[in-house]
Amino acid sequence: MTAERLVVVGGDAAGMAAASQARRLRKPDALTIIAFERSHFTSYSACGVPYWVGGVVDGPDALIARTAEEHRSRDIDLRMRTEVTELDLDRGRVRARALDDGGREYWTGFDKLVLATGARPRRPDLPGIDAPGVHGVQNLDDGQALLDTLEKSAGRRAVVVGAGYIGVEMAEALIRRDYEVTVLEQSPQPMTTLDPDMGALVHEAMCGMGIETVRGATVTGVLTDSEGRARAVTTEDAEYPADVVVLGMGVRPETALAAAAGLPLGDAGGLLTDLAMRVRGHDSIWAGGDCVEVLDLVSGRTRHIALGTHANKHGQVIGANVGGGYATFPGVVGTAVSKVCDLEIARTGLLEREAHAAGLRFVTATIEATSRAGYYPGARPMHVKMLAERRTGRLLGVQIVGHEGAGKRVDIAAVALTAGMTVEQMTALDLGYAPPFSPVWDPVLVAARKASSAVRAAGG
């Protein structure tokens, strides 16, 4: 019997988790696995790049969960520095280019295909945006390139474009390297993954940390010096000197291959799959990781969320299904947590604008509390904002901004959202209490009580 052939495009979290799980379930004589990865690294933590750049953790080796050699030792034919340039679905084959072999191209056939092509940083088409000294930060190659620039730079001025998760994390990394950091954000407040009132708390804290944060700044280009290197970033109103520029404007799904092959994409440009992570309308093609859109369990719509947690779960599901088993990925509630210096930032569920877009009527409640009992040393302020459906009281979303002990409290809300709990039900949750960890009423429960009162006051 001839072994089936599985081809995996993308050698990071989703792709290699799928390959590894499929290998556990099917031996090499039943399933041949070939994986293509265009970078120098595989199975790595992109989330760790800002902390590597900031000198908090070692890299790049420490950020690699499994090397190419380890994958190959498990009978996975992993081909590094090889880019897939075309999908021929009619003939069941992919065209690959060996980047370190003179660009040699060849075709490889498949019986089953996994697309795990990830996401790419947003890079606006502006003058000077591709100049040396301008860096996106998406993978380990990007992290190394940025470090190389920092080590060669004689100046200590950095401009970060964008104040989302990557932007604020990179701002912290550069502060740790003793750079003067300016963050340019087009929106009225940093962290557009929060509502503006919560983003304002982040802005206030960043300024207190010595990070100049310019809001409402529309970047118009990058100025270069006589050698063509970045020397400043311009906006509609000003010019900001820079020895290094970091783009932190978010990412978009890397789906050019899929689009060219006619595979279905969602509104955010991500591949659309069923619950088994099979691409819609294609029985032998699966997709996972940052290149897909997934079901939002709160709004009932698909959305693009680029997180390693999801990518690894997608890969496990895909590998189980490719390997002859059955597994599903039911969806997400949109949980994310980050930090800038000692400020923790978290959200789960819907923001106000997302709830409006989903046609939901809701109330909000915002409270200020402390992370520990007020009398216990180290108690710090924490703000919690909660959204609840107006008629039913169903929890719709939570945002938290605070210091040590604040961020991971969002997990309480994530579980409540997944379970479809109301804010009234949340007030009775039996959470752990001791003065070093929480006040008698945990801040999340205080917000739930206030939200429950707002639901009752709003009536139907």
C-alpha positions in Angstrom: 0.0 0.0 0.0 1.4 3.4 -1.0 1.6 5.9 1.9 -0.5 9.0 1.7 1.4 12.3 1.4 0.7 15.3 3.7 2.2 18.6 2.7 2.4 21.4 5.3 3.0 24.9 4.3 4.5 26.8 7.2 6.8 25.4 9.9 5.8 27.3 13.0 3.1 26.7 15.7 0.1 25.5 13.7 1.9 23.8 10.9 4.4 21.7 13.0 1.8 21.0 15.7 -0.4 19.5 12.9 2.5 17.6 11.5 3.6 16.2 14.9 0.1 15.2 15.9 -0.5 13.5 12.6 2.8 11.6 13.0 1.8 10.4 16.4 -1.3 8.9 14.9 0.0 7.5 11.7 3.4 5.8 11.0 5.7 6.8 8.1 4.6 3.7 6.1 1.0 5.1 6.2 1.7 8.8 6.0 4.6 10.7 4.5 4.9 14.2 5.9 6.7 17.1 4.1 6.8 20.5 5.6 8.1 23.8 4.1 9.3 26.8 6.1 10.8 29.8 4.4 12.7 31.3 7.4 15.7 30.1 9.4 13.6 28.9 12.4 10.8 26.5 13.2 8.5 26.0 16.1 9.4 29.2 17.8 7.8 31.7 20.1 7.2 34.9 18.2 5.6 36.3 21.3 9.0 36.2 23.0 10.7 38.4 20.5 10.1 41.7 22.3 11.5 40.2 25.5 14.5 38.9 23.6 15.1 42.4 22.1 14.7 43.9 25.6 17.2 41.5 27.1 14.7 39.9 29.5 15.2 36.4 27.9 17.9 34.8 25.8 17.4 34.1 22.1 17.0 33.0 19.6 17.7 29.4 20.7 15.7 29.7 24.0 12.6 30.7 22.0 12.7 27.6 19.9 10.4 24.8 21.2 11.6 22.2 18.7 14.4 22.4 16.2 14.3 21.3 12.6 16.6 18.3 13.4 14.2 17.2 16.2 11.3 17.3 13.7 13.3 15.3 11.2 14.2 12.7 13.8 10.4 12.1 14.1 10.1 11.2 10.4 8.9 14.7 9.3 10.7 15.9 6.1 11.1 19.5 7.1 12.6 21.7 4.4 13.9 25.0 5.8 14.5 28.1 3.8 12.0 26.8 1.3 9.1 29.0 0.1 5.9 27.7 -1.4 5.1 30.0 -4.3 2.0 28.3 -5.9 -0.8 25.9 -5.0 -2.1 23.7 -7.9 -5.2 22.3 -6.3 -6.4 20.7 -9.5 -3.3 18.5 -9.7 -2.8 18.2 -6.0 0.7 19.8 -5.9 2.6 22.8 -4.6 5.5 24.7 -6.2 8.4 25.3 -3.9 11.5 27.5 -4.2 14.8 26.6 -2.3 16.0 30.0 -1.2 19.5 28.9 -0.3 19.9 26.7 -3.4 20.0 29.4 -6.1 16.2 29.7 -6.1 15.7 26.2 -7.5 12.0 25.5 -8.0 10.2 22.1 -8.0 6.8 20.6 -7.6 5.7 18.4 -4.8 2.4 16.4 -4.9 0.0 16.0 -1.9 -3.0 13.9 -0.9 -3.7 16.2 2.0 -2.6 19.8 2.5 -2.2 22.0 5.6 -1.9 25.8 5.2 -0.2 27.4 8.1 1.2 30.5 6.4 0.8 32.8 9.4 0.4 36.6 9.2 2.6 39.4 8.0 3.1 42.8 9.7 1.1 45.7 8.3 3.6 47.9 6.3 1.9 50.9 4.7 3.0 52.0 1.3 4.8 55.2 2.4 8.0 56.9 1.3 11.1 55.4 3.0 9.1 52.6 4.7 11.5 49.9 3.3 14.7 51.8 4.2 17.4 50.1 6.3 16.6 50.8 10.0 12.9 50.2 9.6 11.8 47.0 11.1 8.7 44.9 11.4 8.7 42.3 14.2 6.9 39.1 13.3 9.4 36.2 13.5 12.9 35.4 14.8 14.6 36.6 11.7 12.9 40.0 12.2 14.1 40.0 15.9 17.7 39.3 14.9 17.6 41.9 12.2 16.4 44.5 14.7 19.0 43.5 17.2 21.7 43.9 14.6 20.5 47.4 13.9 20.4 48.3 17.6 24.0 47.0 18.1 25.3 49.0 15.2 23.4 52.2 15.9 25.4 55.1 17.3 22.2 57.0 18.4 19.7 56.2 21.1 16.4 57.5 19.6 13.7 55.1 18.6 10.2 55.6 17.0 7.6 53.0 17.3 4.7 53.3 14.8 1.5 51.9 16.3 0.5 51.4 19.9 -1.1 48.0 19.8 0.2 44.9 21.6 3.5 44.7 19.6 3.9 48.5 19.7 3.7 48.8 23.5 5.8 45.6 24.0 8.5 46.9 21.7 8.4 50.3 23.4 9.2 48.6 26.7 12.0 46.6 25.1 13.6 49.7 23.7 13.2 51.6 27.1 15.1 48.6 28.6 17.9 49.2 26.1 18.1 52.9 27.2 16.6 54.3 24.1 14.5 57.5 24.0 11.2 56.1 22.8 8.5 57.9 20.9 5.3 56.0 20.0 3.1 57.3 17.2 -0.5 56.2 17.3 -3.1 57.2 14.7 -6.1 56.6 17.0 -7.1 58.9 19.9 -5.7 56.5 22.4 -3.1 53.7 22.5 -4.3 50.1 22.6 -7.3 50.1 20.2 -7.9 46.6 21.5 -9.4 48.4 24.5 -12.2 51.0 24.6 -10.9 54.6 24.5 -11.6 55.2 28.2 -9.4 52.2 29.1 -6.8 53.1 26.5 -6.5 56.5 28.2 -5.3 54.8 31.3 -2.6 53.1 29.2 -1.6 56.4 27.7 -1.2 58.1 31.1 0.9 55.2 32.4 3.2 55.1 29.3 3.9 58.8 29.7 4.7 58.3 33.3 7.3 55.7 32.2 9.0 58.2 30.0 7.6 56.9 26.7 6.5 59.9 24.6 3.1 58.8 23.2 1.7 60.9 20.4 -2.0 60.3 19.8 -3.8 61.1 16.6 -0.5 60.9 14.6 -0.9 59.9 11.0 2.5 58.8 9.7 3.3 60.2 6.2 6.8 58.7 5.6 10.3 57.9 6.8 13.1 60.3 6.0 16.6 58.9 5.2 20.1 60.1 5.5 22.8 60.3 2.8 23.4 56.6 3.1 19.7 55.8 2.7 19.1 54.8 6.3 16.1 55.9 8.3 16.8 59.1 10.3 13.3 60.4 11.1 9.5 59.6 10.9 7.2 62.3 9.6 3.6 62.8 10.4 1.1 65.4 9.1 2.2 67.8 11.8 5.8 67.0 12.9 9.1 65.2 12.4 10.4 62.7 14.9 14.2 61.9 14.8 14.9 58.2 14.8 18.0 56.0 14.8 15.7 53.0 14.5 12.0 52.6 13.5 9.8 49.7 14.6 6.5 49.0 13.0 3.9 47.9 15.5 0.7 48.4 13.4 -0.6 44.9 13.8 -0.7 42.0 11.3 -2.9 40.7 8.5 -3.4 37.1 7.4 -0.7 35.8 5.0 -3.2 34.4 2.5 -1.9 35.4 -0.9 -1.3 31.8 -1.9 -4.7 30.8 -0.8 -6.4 33.7 -2.6 -4.6 32.9 -5.8 -5.8 29.3 -5.6 -9.4 30.5 -5.1 -9.8 29.3 -1.5 -12.5 31.1 0.6 -11.5 34.1 2.6 -13.4 36.1 5.2 -13.8 39.8 5.7 -10.5 40.2 7.4 -8.7 38.3 4.7 -8.3 35.0 6.7 -9.1 31.6 5.4 -12.5 30.2 6.4 -12.7 26.7 7.9 -15.3 24.5 9.5 -15.0 23.4 13.2 -12.5 20.6 12.2 -10.3 23.3 10.7 -10.9 22.0 7.2 -11.0 24.8 4.6 -14.7 25.3 3.5 -15.6 23.3 0.4 -12.3 21.3 0.3 -12.2 17.9 1.9 -8.4 17.4 1.8 -7.2 20.9 2.8 -6.9 22.2 6.3 -5.8 25.6 7.6 -4.8 27.0 11.0 -2.9 29.6 12.9 -2.6 33.3 12.1 -3.8 32.8 8.5 -7.4 31.8 9.4 -10.5 33.5 10.8 -12.3 31.7 13.6 -15.7 31.8 15.2 -16.2 34.5 17.9 -18.4 32.7 20.5 -19.7 36.0 21.9 -20.8 37.8 18.7 -21.4 34.7 16.5 -19.2 36.2 13.7 -15.8 35.1 12.4 -12.8 37.2 13.3 -9.0 37.2 12.9 -7.0 36.8 16.0 -3.3 36.1 15.7 -2.1 34.3 18.9 0.1 31.4 19.4 -2.3 29.8 21.9 -4.9 29.5 19.1 -2.3 28.4 16.5 -1.2 25.5 18.7 -4.7 24.3 19.3 -5.5 24.6 15.6 -2.5 22.4 14.8 -3.6 19.8 17.3 -7.1 19.7 15.9 -5.8 19.5 12.3 -3.3 16.8 13.1 -5.9 14.7 14.8 -8.2 14.9 11.8 -5.4 14.3 9.2 -4.2 11.4 11.3 -7.6 9.6 11.2 -9.1 10.8 14.4 -11.6 13.6 15.0 -11.3 16.9 16.8 -12.9 20.3 16.6 -12.0 23.9 17.5 -15.2 25.5 18.7 -14.1 29.1 18.7 -12.7 31.9 20.8 -13.8 34.7 23.1 -11.0 37.0 22.2 -8.8 36.9 25.3 -5.5 38.7 25.2 -3.0 40.0 27.8 0.1 42.2 27.5 2.2 44.6 29.5 4.3 47.7 29.2 6.8 47.9 32.0 4.8 47.2 35.1 1.4 48.0 33.6 -0.7 44.9 32.8 -3.3 45.2 30.0 -6.0 42.6 29.3 -9.3 42.1 27.5 -11.7 39.3 26.6 -15.0 39.3 24.7 -16.3 42.4 22.9 -15.4 46.1 23.1 -18.2 48.7 22.9 -17.7 49.2 19.1 -17.7 45.4 18.5 -20.9 45.0 20.5 -22.6 47.8 18.5 -21.4 46.2 15.2 -22.9 42.9 16.3 -26.3 44.6 16.9 -26.2 44.0 20.7 -27.8 46.3 23.2 -25.7 46.5 26.3 -24.8 48.3 29.5 -21.3 49.0 30.9 -19.8 49.2 34.4 -16.3 50.4 35.3 -14.8 50.1 38.7 -11.5 50.9 40.4 -10.2 48.5 43.0 -6.9 47.1 44.3 -5.1 43.9 43.4 -4.8 42.9 47.0 -6.5 43.8 50.3 -6.0 47.5 50.7 -4.1 47.2 53.9 -1.7 44.5 52.5 1.7 45.8 51.3 2.0 46.1 47.6 -1.7 46.7 46.9 -1.9 48.6 43.5 -4.9 50.2 41.7 -6.7 48.2 39.1 -9.5 49.3 36.7 -12.0 46.8 35.4 -14.6 47.5 32.7 -17.5 45.1 32.0 -20.1 44.9 29.2 -23.3 43.0 29.7 -26.3 42.4 27.4 -29.1 44.8 28.4 -32.0 42.4 28.4 -30.5 39.1 29.5 -27.5 40.3 31.6 -25.2 38.0 29.6 -21.6 38.9 30.0 -20.2 40.4 26.7 -16.7 41.6 27.6 -14.2 42.6 30.2 -11.2 44.9 30.0 -8.6 45.3 32.8 -5.7 47.8 33.2 -3.6 47.6 36.4 -0.4 46.4 37.9 0.9 43.1 39.3 -1.9 40.6 39.6 -4.3 42.5 37.2 -3.7 40.9 33.8 -4.4 37.2 34.5 -7.7 38.0 36.2 -9.1 38.3 32.7 -9.1 34.5 32.7 -12.1 34.5 35.1 -14.1 36.5 32.6 -12.9 34.3 29.7 -14.3 31.2 31.4 -17.5 33.0 32.2 -17.9 34.1 28.6 -17.2 30.6 27.3 -19.9 29.3 29.7 -22.4 32.0 28.6 -22.8 33.2 32.2 -24.7 36.3 33.2 -23.1 39.0 35.3 -25.6 38.1 38.1 -24.3 34.5 38.0 -20.7 35.8 38.1 -21.3 37.6 41.4 -21.7 34.2 43.1 -18.4 32.7 41.8 -16.4 31.1 44.5 -13.0 32.7 43.8 -9.9 32.3 46.0 -9.3 34.9 48.6 -6.4 35.9 50.9 -5.2 39.4 51.6 -1.9 38.9 49.6 -3.9 38.0 46.5 -7.2 39.8 46.5 -9.6 42.0 48.5 -12.6 40.1 50.0 -14.6 41.0 46.9 -12.3 40.4 43.9 -12.3 43.3 41.5 -13.9 41.2 38.7 -16.8 40.4 41.1 -17.1 44.0 42.1 -17.5 44.9 38.4 -20.0 42.1 37.9 -22.1 43.4 40.8 -22.1 46.9 39.3 -22.9 45.6 35.9 -25.7 43.5 37.3 -27.2 46.6 38.9 -26.9 48.4 35.6 -28.8 45.6 33.9 -31.6 45.8 36.4 -31.8 49.6 36.2 -31.9 49.5 32.3 -34.9 47.1 32.3 -35.7 45.6 28.9 
